[in-house]
Amino acid sequence: MTTEAEEIERLKAEIRELRNIIDEKPGKMVGNSGEMREVYKQIKKCAKNDAQVLIYGNDGTGKELTAHTIAELSARKEQPFVVMGCANLSEGFGNPANTFESELFGYERGAFIGANSRHLGKAEIANGGTLFLDDVSALSPKNQEILLRFMQDQSFYRQGGNIHLHSDVRLIAASSKNLESLMQQKLFREDLFYRLNIVQISLPDLAQRKSDILLLAEHFISQVNLKYGTHVVRLSTPAIDMLMSYHWPGNVQELENCIERAALATSDDCIHSHNLPPTLQTDESARKPMLPNKIAPLSTLMDTYEKEILSEALKRNGGNMSAAARDLSISPRVMHYKVHRLNINISE
């Protein structure tokens, strides 16, 4: 039987672990996986200086959130964070207001037909803060040259203007395509690549960080409850099985959309499997249930899932807790605590 002193020590250890996790997670990032902890370390390093950052990640992995988090932790946190999408910006054909140059530098009244008033560009709006360039791989050769010239001394003219302007911005770029590969194909300027790629952060797909899925689901449920006044508090076990076995091609963004739709579709306080989108319900008969077929509080289900992961890691390492801890990117102390808390038999 557990004594009161042992229970107090257990609670203290749990509090210490939670504090360590909170300290590791910057800003609004969610996830405790080893992959994300490495990302957190890189974010914190990037926030300490003004070096250019290149963020790689497939669609939906959280590139903009990562850039915003870097800005929020940096010395520029009180200054603007401005997002500029580089896709679908022309080189001057069609609407002159929709060119990369107009969007980046702005234009004066009368610069072209339809320019009825002065328009400030993203570079000017972001002065003193951070300018996030999304989909930088989509830039044409001409637009790459325009960006490179700006990066050399951060000076520019508004279109149709003759006043030489300067903007002190930190540039963070993002791409879902490998810029080095594009550079080798002569589709991306080598000099621009090396200017952008001072520090590189690669974001994992959700399929590579499956241990974060339930944490993210819980986070999105809380957001939906706040946004719509719903009262969802749990996921059914079949719903969890579906979430955990799906391959998530749309990554975190797809999971967020899935949880929002399901939370609005349910008629009680639980998200059931039939509330999830049809894409998650294919091959349900072939899906191996991960948990007992019952409804339980999310914290209980997460403990059950965590116990399965830890037990599997221990089996793979012959019961060696230090080796299992290395595999899971946690410290031996945390491993020992979790084994004790979850009552895992390491001899099994």
Backbone torsions as a table, in degrees:
resi	resn	phi	psi	omega
1	MET	NA	137.6	-179.3
2	THR	-74.1	128.6	177.7
3	THR	-80.7	166.4	179.4
4	GLU	-62.4	-39.2	-179.8
5	ALA	-64.2	-41.0	178.6
6	GLU	-65.7	-38.4	178.8
7	GLU	-64.9	-40.3	177.8
8	ILE	-62.8	-43.6	179.2
9	GLU	-64.2	-38.3	178.0
10	ARG	-62.8	-43.7	179.5
11	LEU	-65.5	-39.5	177.9
12	LYS	-62.3	-42.3	179.1
13	ALA	-63.8	-39.7	179.0
14	GLU	-65.3	-40.6	177.8
15	ILE	-63.2	-43.0	179.1
16	ARG	-61.6	-41.9	179.7
17	GLU	-63.9	-43.8	179.3
18	LEU	-62.8	-39.6	177.9
19	ARG	-63.4	-41.0	178.2
20	ASN	-62.2	-41.6	179.5
21	ILE	-65.3	-44.0	179.3
22	ILE	-62.2	-41.5	179.9
23	ASP	-63.7	-34.3	-178.7
24	GLU	-72.3	-34.5	-173.5
25	LYS	-82.7	113.4	178.4
26	PRO	-86.6	146.0	173.4
27	GLY	55.1	-132.1	-176.6
28	LYS	-103.0	17.7	179.3
29	MET	-68.9	145.4	-178.7
30	VAL	-127.1	131.5	177.3
31	GLY	140.4	140.0	178.8
32	ASN	-116.8	5.8	-177.6
33	SER	-65.2	158.8	177.9
34	GLY	-59.2	-37.1	179.5
35	GLU	-62.0	-43.1	-178.4
36	MET	-74.7	-30.8	177.1
37	ARG	-64.3	-34.8	174.8
38	GLU	-65.9	-40.4	177.0
39	VAL	-61.6	-42.5	-179.9
40	TYR	-60.2	-41.4	178.9
41	LYS	-60.8	-43.2	-179.7
42	GLN	-66.0	-40.2	179.0
43	ILE	-59.9	-46.1	-178.1
44	LYS	-64.7	-37.3	176.6
45	LYS	-65.4	-44.4	-179.4
46	CYS	-62.1	-34.2	-176.1
47	ALA	-69.3	-16.7	-176.4
48	LYS	-83.5	-8.7	-179.0
49	ASN	-142.1	-178.3	-176.4
50	ASP	-107.7	15.8	-177.0
51	ALA	-63.5	147.9	175.2
52	GLN	-62.4	142.8	-179.6
53	VAL	-123.9	136.2	174.3
54	LEU	-114.1	119.1	-178.5
55	ILE	-104.6	120.3	175.1
56	TYR	-100.1	142.6	176.2
57	GLY	175.1	144.3	176.5
58	ASN	-69.1	165.9	-179.3
59	ASP	-55.8	133.8	176.2
60	GLY	87.7	4.1	-177.9
61	THR	-86.2	-11.4	176.2
62	GLY	103.0	36.8	-178.2
63	LYS	-65.6	-44.1	-179.9
64	GLU	-66.3	-40.9	178.0
65	LEU	-62.1	-39.4	178.2
66	THR	-63.2	-45.7	178.4
67	ALA	-62.0	-43.2	-179.5
68	HIS	-63.7	-38.5	179.4
69	THR	-65.0	-41.9	176.2
70	ILE	-58.3	-46.0	-179.6
71	ALA	-62.7	-41.4	-177.9
72	GLU	-67.2	-25.7	-179.7
73	LEU	-94.3	-5.6	-175.1
74	SER	-91.5	175.1	177.5
75	ALA	-67.6	-13.0	179.6
76	ARG	-94.5	14.2	-172.3
77	LYS	-60.5	-27.2	-179.6
78	GLU	-86.2	-5.3	-177.0
79	GLN	-99.8	170.0	-174.1
80	PRO	-62.5	145.1	167.8
81	PHE	-114.5	112.7	-171.8
82	VAL	-116.6	130.3	-179.6
83	VAL	-102.2	132.5	176.6
84	MET	-131.8	115.5	176.2
85	GLY	-82.0	129.7	-175.9
86	CYS	-91.1	-13.9	178.5
87	ALA	-75.4	152.6	175.0
88	ASN	65.2	20.6	173.7
89	LEU	-103.2	129.5	-172.9
90	SER	-86.7	179.8	176.8
91	GLU	-104.1	13.5	178.7
92	GLY	127.7	-8.1	176.9
93	PHE	-86.2	149.3	-179.0
94	GLY	78.1	-134.0	-176.9
95	ASN	-76.8	114.3	-178.7
96	PRO	-61.8	-24.2	-180.0
97	ALA	-74.5	-11.4	-176.2
98	ASN	-106.4	21.1	176.6
99	THR	-85.3	159.5	178.0
100	PHE	-59.7	-41.4	-178.1
101	GLU	-65.1	-43.3	179.0
102	SER	-64.6	-40.0	-178.7
103	GLU	-68.7	-38.8	-177.3
104	LEU	-78.8	-43.7	-172.5
105	PHE	-105.9	-15.3	-177.3
106	GLY	81.5	-176.7	179.7
107	TYR	-152.8	158.7	178.7
108	GLU	-90.1	160.4	174.2
109	ARG	-59.7	132.2	179.2
110	GLY	84.0	5.3	-179.5
111	ALA	-63.0	-29.3	177.3
112	PHE	-160.2	169.0	-179.7
113	ILE	-61.5	125.5	-178.5
114	GLY	101.2	-11.2	177.7
115	ALA	-84.2	80.8	-173.5
116	ASN	-84.9	-9.3	177.9
117	SER	-154.1	162.5	177.5
118	ARG	-65.5	139.5	179.4
119	HIS	-126.6	121.0	178.9
120	LEU	-79.3	137.4	178.9
121	GLY	-84.1	169.7	-178.3
122	LYS	-61.5	-36.7	-178.9
123	ALA	-62.7	-40.4	-179.3
124	GLU	-72.3	-40.5	179.5
125	ILE	-64.2	-34.8	-176.8
126	ALA	-84.3	1.4	-176.3
127	ASN	-49.2	125.4	-178.9
128	GLY	90.3	-13.8	-175.9
129	GLY	-118.5	-139.0	-174.0
130	THR	-123.2	133.2	176.2
131	LEU	-110.9	117.5	-179.1
132	PHE	-101.0	117.0	180.0
133	LEU	-100.9	106.3	-178.9
134	ASP	-91.0	149.2	179.8
135	ASP	55.9	44.7	-176.7
136	VAL	-64.0	-21.4	178.9
137	SER	-66.7	-17.1	-178.0
138	ALA	-80.6	-7.4	-177.1
139	LEU	-66.5	135.3	175.6
140	SER	-72.3	164.6	177.5
141	PRO	-54.2	-40.9	179.5
142	LYS	-64.5	-43.5	-179.7
143	ASN	-70.3	-30.5	173.4
144	GLN	-62.2	-39.9	178.8
145	GLU	-65.4	-40.5	178.4
146	ILE	-61.5	-44.8	179.8
147	LEU	-65.0	-42.1	-180.0
148	LEU	-60.5	-43.8	179.2
149	ARG	-61.1	-41.3	179.4
150	PHE	-65.0	-39.6	-177.6
151	MET	-67.6	-24.0	-176.9
152	GLN	-66.3	-40.4	178.3
153	ASP	-141.1	6.1	178.1
154	GLN	54.9	36.6	175.3
155	SER	-117.0	157.7	-174.4
156	PHE	-167.4	169.7	170.7
157	TYR	-119.5	140.2	168.6
158	ARG	-65.9	148.6	176.9
159	GLN	-61.0	132.5	-178.5
160	GLY	79.9	4.4	-178.4
161	GLY	-112.5	164.4	178.3
162	ASN	-125.8	12.8	178.1
163	ILE	-94.7	125.1	-179.7
164	HIS	-79.0	117.7	-175.3
165	LEU	-111.4	156.6	178.0
166	HIS	-131.4	141.2	178.2
167	SER	-132.6	123.3	178.4
168	ASP	-90.3	95.8	-179.1
169	VAL	-127.6	151.8	168.8
170	ARG	-97.1	127.8	-178.5
171	LEU	-96.1	129.5	170.6
172	ILE	-124.8	124.0	-178.4
173	ALA	-112.1	155.5	178.7
174	ALA	-137.9	149.8	179.7
175	SER	-152.7	143.1	172.7
176	SER	-95.0	-7.0	178.6
177	LYS	-109.7	151.4	-179.5
178	ASN	-75.4	108.7	-176.8
179	LEU	-67.4	-31.4	179.2
180	GLU	-64.9	-39.2	176.9
181	SER	-65.8	-42.3	177.5
182	LEU	-63.7	-36.5	178.9
183	MET	-63.8	-42.0	179.5
184	GLN	-66.5	-26.4	177.2
185	GLN	-88.3	6.3	-178.9
186	LYS	64.6	26.9	178.5
187	LEU	-101.7	-9.7	178.4
188	PHE	-140.0	133.9	-175.2
189	ARG	-63.8	134.3	179.3
190	GLU	-65.4	-43.2	-178.2
191	ASP	-65.7	-35.5	177.8
192	LEU	-70.5	-40.3	178.9
193	PHE	-57.4	-46.8	-176.9
194	TYR	-71.0	-25.9	174.7
195	ARG	-72.3	-37.7	-179.5
196	LEU	-76.7	-33.1	-169.5
197	ASN	-94.8	51.8	176.0
198	ILE	-75.4	-48.5	174.6
199	VAL	-125.1	135.8	-177.7
200	GLN	-120.4	133.6	175.1
201	ILE	-122.8	128.0	178.4
202	SER	-110.7	122.4	-178.7
203	LEU	-92.4	133.2	-179.1
204	PRO	-76.6	151.3	170.3
205	ASP	-66.9	157.2	178.8
206	LEU	-62.2	-32.1	178.8
207	ALA	-64.3	-20.8	178.4
208	GLN	-88.8	-7.2	-178.1
209	ARG	-134.7	51.5	-174.0
210	LYS	-62.4	-24.5	179.1
211	SER	-66.8	-12.4	178.8
212	ASP	-92.2	-8.1	-171.9
213	ILE	-60.3	-45.7	-178.2
214	LEU	-69.0	-36.0	175.2
215	LEU	-61.6	-45.5	178.9
216	LEU	-64.4	-41.7	179.2
217	ALA	-60.9	-43.9	178.4
218	GLU	-61.9	-41.5	178.7
219	HIS	-62.3	-45.2	-178.6
220	PHE	-69.4	-33.8	175.4
221	ILE	-61.2	-43.9	178.3
222	SER	-61.2	-40.8	179.2
223	GLN	-64.3	-42.6	179.5
224	VAL	-64.2	-42.0	178.6
225	ASN	-59.7	-41.5	178.7
226	LEU	-68.8	-40.3	-174.8
227	LYS	-72.4	-42.1	-172.5
228	TYR	-112.0	-3.8	-178.7
229	GLY	74.2	21.6	176.9
230	THR	-79.1	172.0	-175.8
231	HIS	-133.7	44.2	178.7
232	VAL	-76.0	132.3	-177.8
233	VAL	-126.1	-8.3	-175.3
234	ARG	-156.4	167.9	176.0
235	LEU	-118.8	139.3	174.8
236	SER	-72.2	157.4	-180.0
237	THR	-61.2	-43.4	175.7
238	PRO	-59.4	-35.2	177.6
239	ALA	-65.7	-41.2	177.8
240	ILE	-63.9	-41.9	177.2
241	ASP	-55.9	-42.8	179.9
242	MET	-65.2	-45.7	-179.5
243	LEU	-60.7	-40.9	-174.6
244	MET	-78.0	-24.3	-177.4
245	SER	-96.6	-10.9	-179.5
246	TYR	-76.0	151.6	-173.9
247	HIS	-90.7	-10.1	172.9
248	TRP	51.0	63.5	177.2
249	PRO	-63.2	-27.0	178.1
250	GLY	-90.8	4.1	173.8
251	ASN	59.9	-147.9	-173.3
252	VAL	-61.7	-35.6	-180.0
253	GLN	-62.4	-39.3	178.0
254	GLU	-67.7	-40.0	177.9
255	LEU	-63.2	-42.3	178.9
256	GLU	-60.3	-46.0	178.9
257	ASN	-62.8	-40.6	-179.7
258	CYS	-62.5	-46.5	-179.0
259	ILE	-66.9	-40.0	179.9
260	GLU	-62.0	-47.1	179.6
261	ARG	-62.5	-43.4	-177.3
262	ALA	-67.5	-39.5	-179.5
263	ALA	-65.2	-34.1	178.6
264	LEU	-79.5	-22.0	-177.5
265	ALA	-85.2	-25.9	-175.6
266	THR	-72.1	150.8	-179.0
267	SER	-102.2	0.5	176.9
268	ASP	-134.8	-156.6	-175.7
269	ASP	-92.8	15.0	-176.1
270	CYS	-130.0	139.1	172.0
271	ILE	-87.3	120.3	-179.5
272	HIS	-101.0	166.1	-178.5
273	SER	-60.2	-36.1	-178.2
274	HIS	-73.0	-11.0	175.8
275	ASN	-81.3	-16.5	-176.8
276	LEU	-79.5	155.4	-178.5
277	PRO	-59.7	154.1	-179.4
278	PRO	-56.9	-31.1	-178.6
279	THR	-60.5	-27.8	179.9
280	LEU	-85.8	-11.8	-172.8
281	GLN	-100.2	6.2	177.5
282	THR	-76.2	147.9	178.9
283	ASP	54.5	34.4	-177.9
284	GLU	-61.7	-33.9	-177.4
285	SER	-68.0	-25.4	-179.3
286	ALA	-89.5	-3.8	-175.4
287	ARG	-81.9	128.8	179.5
288	LYS	-82.7	120.6	179.0
289	PRO	-60.4	136.9	-178.9
290	MET	-92.1	-22.0	-173.4
291	LEU	-137.8	164.1	176.6
292	PRO	-56.4	145.7	-175.8
293	ASN	-78.8	75.7	179.5
294	LYS	-154.1	162.5	175.9
295	ILE	-91.3	136.3	179.4
296	ALA	-149.7	162.0	175.6
297	PRO	-56.4	146.6	-176.4
298	LEU	-58.5	-37.6	-179.3
299	SER	-61.9	-38.5	178.7
300	THR	-67.2	-42.8	179.3
301	LEU	-65.0	-38.0	179.1
302	MET	-67.3	-38.2	175.8
303	ASP	-61.8	-41.2	-179.9
304	THR	-63.6	-45.0	179.7
305	TYR	-65.0	-42.5	179.4
306	GLU	-62.5	-39.4	179.5
307	LYS	-62.4	-39.8	178.5
308	GLU	-63.5	-42.2	-179.9
309	ILE	-64.0	-47.7	-178.8
310	LEU	-63.7	-42.1	179.7
311	SER	-62.4	-41.6	179.1
312	GLU	-64.7	-41.7	178.8
313	ALA	-63.9	-39.6	178.6
314	LEU	-67.1	-41.0	177.5
315	LYS	-61.0	-43.8	-178.0
316	ARG	-63.5	-26.3	-177.7
317	ASN	-110.2	22.2	175.7
318	GLY	59.9	31.5	179.3
319	GLY	83.2	2.0	179.8
320	ASN	-77.2	108.4	-174.8
321	MET	-68.0	-35.3	-179.9
322	SER	-65.1	-43.2	179.4
323	ALA	-66.9	-41.1	178.2
324	ALA	-63.6	-38.9	178.3
325	ALA	-62.5	-40.6	178.3
326	ARG	-62.4	-42.4	179.5
327	ASP	-60.1	-34.2	-175.6
328	LEU	-97.4	4.1	178.8
329	SER	57.9	41.3	172.9
330	ILE	-126.8	163.6	-179.0
331	SER	-77.6	154.4	176.0
332	PRO	-57.6	-33.8	179.1
333	ARG	-62.9	-45.9	178.9
334	VAL	-65.0	-39.2	178.9
335	MET	-60.8	-47.3	-179.2
336	HIS	-61.2	-41.8	179.8
337	TYR	-63.2	-44.8	-178.2
338	LYS	-66.6	-40.2	178.0
339	VAL	-59.9	-41.6	179.2
340	HIS	-68.9	-45.1	-176.5
341	ARG	-65.5	-38.7	-176.9
342	LEU	-91.5	2.6	176.1
343	ASN	56.8	50.6	-179.3
344	ILE	-88.9	130.3	178.5
345	ASN	-89.0	106.5	-174.7
346	ILE	-74.8	-9.3	179.7
347	SER	-85.7	-9.4	-178.3
348	GLU	-70.6	NA	NA
